[in-house]
């Protein structure tokens, strides 16, 4: 069974999947990631929520984060 949630300003897709043994595996996908090889339900959420505006905002955040990290290294 797969549980999916879209969370936050940048529309991260949180995936929780239980296997046959009852072990839960979790993944998180962000707008810069390729989900083309993922389950159709994940691809559908990415298509729906990862608009150009969301992708641009996410990339801008990554750029700012990178600049901050480099400043303190």
Secondary structure, 3 states (H helix, E strand, C coil): CEEEEEECCCCEEEEEEECCCCCEEEEEECCCCCCCCCCHHHHHHHHHHCCHHHHHHHHHHHHHHHHHHHHCC
